[in-house]
């Protein structure tokens, strides 16, 4: 039985806005993240979220540069 997605809210600042829900359509609950600007959707399961919680400060800095995946140079 698939339960509906549970709305969590919107996480936003001057650089980004992401709608967050808990999705129950897969094998286990996961976060569904929707980029409010582009509509792009991503999912994070419990293992991925735990990994984020254990990362040392600054470990994501390399991913925070949008030119790496959004606007790569030719």
Secondary structure by P-SEA (a helix, b strand, c coil): cccccccccccccccbbbbbbbbccccbbbbbbbcccccbbbbbcaaaaaaaaacccccccccccccccccccc
